[in-house]
Amino acid sequence: MQNPIFWKTKLPFDEHYRNLLNASNFYEQYRMPFIHKGDKCNIISSFGNRKGSAAESELFEYLNTLYSMLVNDFFERLCLKEHVRYTYYYWWQLYEPDTDGSKHPRHSHWANDGTSWSFVHFIQTNNEYCFRFTGPYDEHDILVKETDDDVIFFHPMLLHEALQPTNGNRIVVAGNIRIDDHDLERY
């Protein structure tokens, strides 16, 4: 597998919101245990699981501003900002070292909704590499070697997984970008 990361950048994450995501009274209501292709996935996630609390609303207001700038910058760097109209959506996830099954088994972000790019923002890594792109038979796994505040963009069909951390809570925000309209045929 060639380098699966299309673009990597740094995006500092405000300490107030990092602490909010680490507060046990905030995240416990988001626990989402499920089985993915036979593997237990016991993570805390806002994917399809928003609660509408005041703290959550404050967090998403911050994230909307942050990721609007990030995705605009992404398309500007591609020289496409004036030529595409897009929608993005995201969700945060927390992985705990002491919770059985706190990992995300191999999956892709491919959806029939027009998703053309995916991204992951590594908020808290504890200097541990848990994200990796995976080949179909595990012979081509590629660790990302992520650090706090890294953001990677990749094709949504690429298989990847998140291993269970051992050094403390791990927090990421993942997202997808959908092209809604474009004028690339005239570009």
C-alpha positions in Angstrom: 0.0 0.0 0.0 1.3 3.4 -0.9 1.1 6.3 1.5 -2.7 6.4 2.2 -2.6 9.9 3.7 -3.6 12.5 1.2 -2.8 15.5 3.4 -1.6 15.9 7.0 -1.6 19.1 9.0 -1.6 20.4 12.6 -4.7 22.0 14.1 -4.5 23.0 17.7 -7.4 22.0 19.9 -8.6 24.4 22.6 -7.6 23.1 26.1 -11.1 23.9 27.5 -12.8 21.6 25.0 -10.1 18.9 25.4 -10.9 19.0 29.2 -14.6 18.8 28.4 -14.1 15.7 26.4 -12.1 14.1 29.3 -14.7 14.9 32.0 -16.4 11.7 33.0 -19.7 13.4 33.7 -19.8 14.5 30.0 -19.0 11.4 28.1 -20.4 8.4 29.9 -23.9 9.0 28.4 -22.4 8.4 25.0 -21.1 4.9 25.5 -21.9 2.8 22.4 -21.0 -0.8 22.6 -21.6 -2.7 19.4 -20.2 -5.7 17.5 -18.5 -4.9 14.2 -17.8 -7.9 12.0 -17.5 -10.1 15.1 -15.3 -7.7 17.1 -16.5 -5.9 20.2 -16.3 -2.2 19.9 -16.9 -0.5 23.2 -16.2 3.1 22.6 -17.7 6.4 23.6 -18.9 8.2 20.5 -21.3 10.9 19.3 -21.8 9.1 16.0 -25.6 9.0 15.6 -25.7 9.6 19.4 -26.1 13.3 20.1 -27.7 14.2 23.4 -28.6 17.9 23.0 -27.0 18.9 26.4 -25.7 22.4 27.0 -22.1 21.1 27.1 -22.6 19.2 23.9 -24.0 22.3 22.2 -21.0 24.4 23.3 -18.6 21.7 22.0 -20.3 21.4 18.6 -20.4 25.2 18.2 -16.6 25.2 18.7 -16.1 22.2 16.4 -18.3 23.7 13.6 -16.1 26.8 13.6 -12.9 24.8 13.8 -13.8 22.3 11.0 -15.3 24.9 8.7 -11.9 26.6 8.6 -10.1 23.3 8.2 -12.2 22.0 5.3 -12.1 25.4 3.6 -8.3 25.3 3.8 -8.3 21.8 2.5 -10.2 22.8 -0.7 -8.2 26.0 -1.0 -5.0 24.0 -1.1 -6.5 21.8 -3.8 -7.4 25.0 -5.7 -11.0 23.9 -5.7 -12.6 26.1 -3.1 -14.4 28.2 -5.7 -15.4 25.2 -7.7 -17.1 22.8 -5.2 -19.9 23.0 -2.8 -19.7 20.6 0.0 -21.1 19.4 3.3 -19.1 17.8 6.1 -20.1 16.0 9.2 -18.1 14.7 12.1 -18.2 12.9 15.4 -15.9 12.6 18.3 -14.8 9.3 19.9 -13.1 8.4 23.2 -11.2 5.2 23.7 -10.3 4.0 27.2 -7.4 1.8 28.2 -9.2 0.0 30.9 -12.5 -0.8 29.1 -12.8 -4.1 27.4 -13.2 -3.7 23.7 -12.3 0.0 23.6 -11.1 -0.2 20.0 -12.6 0.3 16.6 -12.2 -2.8 14.3 -11.3 -2.5 10.7 -13.8 -0.3 8.7 -14.1 2.3 6.1 -16.0 5.6 5.9 -17.4 4.8 2.5 -21.1 5.7 2.3 -23.6 6.1 -0.5 -24.1 9.7 0.4 -21.4 11.1 -1.9 -18.6 11.1 0.7 -15.4 11.8 -1.2 -12.9 12.5 1.7 -12.5 11.5 5.3 -10.5 13.1 8.0 -9.4 12.3 11.6 -8.3 14.9 14.1 -6.1 13.4 16.8 -7.0 15.4 19.9 -5.3 13.3 22.6 -2.9 10.5 21.7 -0.8 10.1 24.9 2.2 9.5 22.5 0.7 6.2 21.4 0.1 5.1 17.9 -3.3 3.4 17.7 -4.6 4.4 14.3 -3.5 2.4 11.3 -4.6 1.7 7.8 -5.1 -2.0 7.2 -4.7 -4.3 4.2 -7.1 -7.1 3.6 -4.8 -9.7 5.2 -2.9 -7.6 7.7 0.3 -7.8 5.7 0.3 -4.1 4.7 -0.8 -2.4 7.9 0.5 1.2 8.1 0.7 3.0 11.4 0.1 6.7 11.1 2.4 7.7 14.0 -0.1 10.4 15.0 0.6 13.1 17.6 -1.8 15.5 19.4 -3.4 18.0 17.1 -2.5 16.1 13.9 -5.2 15.9 11.2 -5.1 13.5 8.3 -7.2 13.4 5.2 -7.7 10.1 3.3 -10.0 8.4 0.8 -13.1 7.1 2.5 -12.8 3.6 1.0 -9.5 2.9 2.8 -9.7 0.3 5.5 -8.4 1.5 8.9 -8.8 0.7 12.6 -8.1 2.1 16.0 -6.3 -0.1 18.5 -7.1 0.0 22.2 -4.9 2.5 24.0 -2.7 1.5 26.9 -1.4 4.9 28.0 -4.6 6.7 28.9 -7.8 8.0 27.3 -7.5 8.6 23.6 -9.7 11.2 21.9 -10.3 11.8 18.2 -12.7 13.6 16.0 -13.5 11.8 12.7 -15.4 13.2 9.8 -16.5 12.9 6.2 -16.8 15.4 3.4 -19.4 15.1 0.7 -19.3 17.0 -2.6 -22.8 18.3 -3.1 -22.2 20.3 -6.4 -19.3 21.4 -8.5 -18.4 23.2 -11.7 -15.3 21.1 -12.5 -16.4 20.4 -16.0 -15.7 24.1 -16.7 -12.6 24.3 -14.6 
